[in-house]
Amino acid sequence: MQNKLFIDGQWVAPSDGTMLPVIDPATEEVFHHIAAAGLVEAELAVRAAREAFDYGPWPRLTGKERAKYLRAMAEGIRDRLPDLARMETRDNGKPLPESEWDLSDAAGCFDFYADLAEELDGEVEEVKLADARFVSKAVREPLGVTVAIVPWNYPLLMASWKIAPALAAGCTMILKPAETTSLTALELGVIAEAAGLPRGVLNILSGKGSVVGQALVEHPQVDKVAFTGSGPVGSRIMATGAKDIKRISLELGGKSPFVVFADSDIEKAVEWIMFGTFWNQGQVCSATSRVLVEAPLYPRLLERLVEEAKKIRVGNGLDAGTLLGPLVNKGQYEDVLRHIDRAVEQGATIACGGRHDGFDRGFWVAPTILTDMALDSDAWVEEIFGPVVCIRPFETEEEAIRLANDSRFGLAAAVMSADDERCERVAAAFRAGIVWINCSQPTFTEAPWGGYKQSGIGRELGRWGLDNYLETKQITRLVSEEPWGWYLK
Ligand code: NAD
């Protein structure tokens, strides 16, 4: 496990010696320390990334050449998958099969953008002009020095969603992982070294968001910041970046609805509601944590949901059979418990779950189902980011759509019904960037990911993810031999 920072192809200790403890959320054991970068390291990393972009080979390589490095990084992740997955689980708490899935997706993301890098070669769009004296073409070029700031819920995967397209485009990057979960992100530096990535192309600074994150966002030599995390920090990054017109893309939170009609198969509805809210301990920005069920199905569905939620095996993510691990850290654990207490104070009923007292140490919350909450209660309105689902009945399709869209967020939404036309109708009516029909959460590298309203700006993944790291240039040529005749008559 790394305890240094990866800058300009070298592993360096933080100049002021600051280290941060790494805590296993299942046991509260401090099992490692990571380096906390400061202002000095932010400056060094930006300089390295700038140099690599302005004068290094990276942006000048063909897409085909860059693709080789990306594929080598995908292989590097796959080669170490068992070891990286255990590291991710100890760092974040998630069940080991979830870590394995995340890491396999991360490797797939590098392969996917390797293909897209190759497609960039020779990409030229002829632009039709109304004026026959000129011909014009549009080309796309790498945007420059980019910063990725990522959260703790999918540590290596969120980093990969940004690094792979940035590198494919020909940008250089500085990655700032979340302070609670930096271990696998730092290992990516080792993997990049082994892949022979030119120095300065990828720099990795673990450390505090308020220190090194802020310094990177403020730095005038940074061209773009790609951020995933909380709304308030996203808003602050946008405001800070506005000073020198940085490109900013934001993936923020949500309070996504799941509308279940009475003609749905009840067992499938139970499965997907649980996957939509308890997967990754509910620490998922797209979690469908507001469930709306058509009234005739509501009582039986709630009963089955409670039965199944109580059966979810809660435990250390490293233990076989665990389906719900601890929350990522003490702060998040206390936050989620505060949300549950407040929900009860505001009139909600706990149908099951709440505080989990089965362990001496660790940050445990049982799968929690809340009912009877008011539409203006915090539990219904605010993102909880834990294994907590709010469920309520509705009477008509129109009411379901109105309730589903009644949120300042618009990241995701899901609908389930045996009637395909109704599903399409409701999907079209949702004001959200990601819509699932008859399921919730499956995520594909090929498809666009991002939010409407306060859930973010821009799209990641697919070809849209590559657009985030490209500028478009027009090149226009005068082809007419006729004099222009403005000044020289
Ligand atoms: P956060 O927004 O505080 O942190 C996300 C990242 O931003 C981290 O790497 C952090 O170090 C960095 N950061 C923090 N302050 C910064 C600053 N001033 N300048 C630059 N970077 C900064 O989120 P968190 O503390 O990890 O979680 C808090 C809440 O955020 C959660 O409860 C949840 O609601 C939400 N969240 C959302 C997502 C998502 O995927 N949308 C993921 C994790 C958390």
Boltz pocket constraint, residues with backbone or C-beta under 6 A from the ligand:
constraints:
  - pocket:
      binder: B
      contacts: [[A, 149], [A, 150], [A, 151], [A, 152], [A, 153], [A, 176], [A, 177], [A, 178], [A, 179], [A, 207], [A, 208], [A, 209], [A, 210], [A, 212], [A, 213], [A, 214], [A, 215], [A, 217], [A, 228], [A, 229], [A, 230], [A, 231], [A, 233], [A, 234], [A, 236], [A, 237], [A, 251], [A, 252], [A, 253], [A, 254], [A, 283], [A, 284], [A, 285], [A, 383], [A, 384], [A, 385]]
      max_distance: 6.0
